[in-house]
Amino acid sequence: MSNPTSQRTVVVSNENGLHLVPCSQIARVAGEYECEIRIRKESIDVDAKTVLELITLNAGQGTTLELLATGEGADEAVDRLVAMFESDFEVGETPERATGPS
C-alpha cells in the first residue's frame, strides 16, 4: 500500500510575511490532518503543525516555499494550505474541510 503524497510551491504574498498569526493559522489547519505536513524554504524544512518551527522559516513577502504532505488526506491538506496562501490568510477565506476531523 502506497503512502499518498502531495507537493506544491507557494509564494508568500502577505505584506508582513509569515508572522505569528498566519503561522498559527497554518498550524491549526495542518493539525486537522493525520498526514505529515512539512514546509520547506531552501534548506530549512519544518513541521507545519508547529507554530514555533514555522516562525523559524523567517519567510517574508516574496519568499518561495514548498508544501509537502505524506499520508491520508495529503492532497486535501495541501489544497487548503495553498488556498490560505492565495488569500493572504484572510479570515473567512480559508476553505473548510469537506469532511469532519477523522
Contacts in CASP RR format, 6 or more apart in sequence:
PFRMAT RR
TARGET T0000
AUTHOR 0000-0000-0000
METHOD contacts of the structure
MODEL  1
MSNPTSQRTVVVSNENGLHLVPCSQIARVAGEYECEIRIRKESIDVDAKT
VLELITLNAGQGTTLELLATGEGADEAVDRLVAMFESDFEVGETPERATG
PS
3 70 0 8 1.000
3 71 0 8 1.000
4 35 0 8 1.000
4 70 0 8 1.000
4 71 0 8 1.000
4 72 0 8 1.000
4 73 0 8 1.000
4 74 0 8 1.000
4 75 0 8 1.000
5 68 0 8 1.000
5 69 0 8 1.000
5 70 0 8 1.000
5 71 0 8 1.000
5 74 0 8 1.000
6 67 0 8 1.000
6 68 0 8 1.000
6 69 0 8 1.000
6 74 0 8 1.000
6 75 0 8 1.000
6 77 0 8 1.000
6 78 0 8 1.000
6 79 0 8 1.000
7 66 0 8 1.000
7 67 0 8 1.000
7 68 0 8 1.000
7 69 0 8 1.000
7 78 0 8 1.000
8 66 0 8 1.000
8 67 0 8 1.000
8 78 0 8 1.000
8 82 0 8 1.000
9 64 0 8 1.000
9 65 0 8 1.000
9 66 0 8 1.000
9 67 0 8 1.000
10 64 0 8 1.000
10 65 0 8 1.000
10 67 0 8 1.000
10 81 0 8 1.000
10 82 0 8 1.000
10 85 0 8 1.000
10 86 0 8 1.000
11 62 0 8 1.000
11 63 0 8 1.000
11 64 0 8 1.000
11 65 0 8 1.000
11 85 0 8 1.000
12 18 0 8 1.000
12 59 0 8 1.000
12 60 0 8 1.000
12 61 0 8 1.000
12 62 0 8 1.000
12 63 0 8 1.000
12 64 0 8 1.000
12 65 0 8 1.000
12 85 0 8 1.000
13 61 0 8 1.000
13 62 0 8 1.000
13 85 0 8 1.000
13 86 0 8 1.000
13 88 0 8 1.000
14 22 0 8 1.000
14 60 0 8 1.000
14 61 0 8 1.000
14 88 0 8 1.000
14 89 0 8 1.000
15 61 0 8 1.000
15 88 0 8 1.000
16 60 0 8 1.000
16 61 0 8 1.000
17 59 0 8 1.000
17 60 0 8 1.000
17 61 0 8 1.000
17 63 0 8 1.000
18 26 0 8 1.000
18 54 0 8 1.000
18 55 0 8 1.000
18 57 0 8 1.000
18 59 0 8 1.000
18 60 0 8 1.000
18 63 0 8 1.000
20 51 0 8 1.000
20 55 0 8 1.000
21 89 0 8 1.000
22 84 0 8 1.000
22 89 0 8 1.000
23 51 0 8 1.000
23 54 0 8 1.000
23 55 0 8 1.000
24 51 0 8 1.000
25 84 0 8 1.000
25 89 0 8 1.000
25 94 0 8 1.000
26 39 0 8 1.000
26 48 0 8 1.000
26 54 0 8 1.000
26 81 0 8 1.000
26 84 0 8 1.000
27 48 0 8 1.000
27 49 0 8 1.000
27 50 0 8 1.000
27 51 0 8 1.000
27 54 0 8 1.000
29 77 0 8 1.000
29 80 0 8 1.000
29 81 0 8 1.000
29 84 0 8 1.000
29 94 0 8 1.000
30 37 0 8 1.000
30 48 0 8 1.000
30 49 0 8 1.000
30 77 0 8 1.000
30 81 0 8 1.000
31 37 0 8 1.000
31 49 0 8 1.000
32 77 0 8 1.000
32 97 0 8 1.000
32 101 0 8 1.000
33 69 0 8 1.000
33 72 0 8 1.000
33 73 0 8 1.000
33 74 0 8 1.000
33 76 0 8 1.000
33 77 0 8 1.000
34 71 0 8 1.000
34 72 0 8 1.000
34 73 0 8 1.000
34 102 0 8 1.000
35 69 0 8 1.000
35 70 0 8 1.000
35 71 0 8 1.000
35 72 0 8 1.000
35 73 0 8 1.000
35 74 0 8 1.000
35 77 0 8 1.000
36 47 0 8 1.000
36 69 0 8 1.000
36 70 0 8 1.000
36 71 0 8 1.000
37 47 0 8 1.000
37 48 0 8 1.000
37 49 0 8 1.000
37 67 0 8 1.000
37 68 0 8 1.000
37 69 0 8 1.000
37 74 0 8 1.000
37 77 0 8 1.000
37 78 0 8 1.000
37 81 0 8 1.000
38 45 0 8 1.000
38 46 0 8 1.000
38 47 0 8 1.000
38 48 0 8 1.000
38 67 0 8 1.000
38 68 0 8 1.000
38 69 0 8 1.000
39 45 0 8 1.000
39 46 0 8 1.000
39 48 0 8 1.000
39 54 0 8 1.000
39 57 0 8 1.000
39 65 0 8 1.000
39 66 0 8 1.000
39 67 0 8 1.000
39 68 0 8 1.000
40 46 0 8 1.000
40 65 0 8 1.000
40 66 0 8 1.000
40 68 0 8 1.000
41 57 0 8 1.000
41 58 0 8 1.000
41 59 0 8 1.000
41 63 0 8 1.000
41 64 0 8 1.000
41 65 0 8 1.000
41 66 0 8 1.000
44 56 0 8 1.000
44 57 0 8 1.000
46 53 0 8 1.000
46 54 0 8 1.000
46 56 0 8 1.000
46 57 0 8 1.000
47 53 0 8 1.000
48 54 0 8 1.000
48 67 0 8 1.000
48 81 0 8 1.000
57 63 0 8 1.000
57 65 0 8 1.000
59 65 0 8 1.000
65 85 0 8 1.000
67 78 0 8 1.000
67 81 0 8 1.000
67 82 0 8 1.000
68 78 0 8 1.000
69 75 0 8 1.000
69 77 0 8 1.000
69 78 0 8 1.000
72 102 0 8 1.000
76 97 0 8 1.000
76 98 0 8 1.000
79 95 0 8 1.000
80 94 0 8 1.000
80 95 0 8 1.000
80 97 0 8 1.000
83 93 0 8 1.000
83 94 0 8 1.000
83 95 0 8 1.000
84 93 0 8 1.000
84 94 0 8 1.000
87 93 0 8 1.000
87 94 0 8 1.000
END
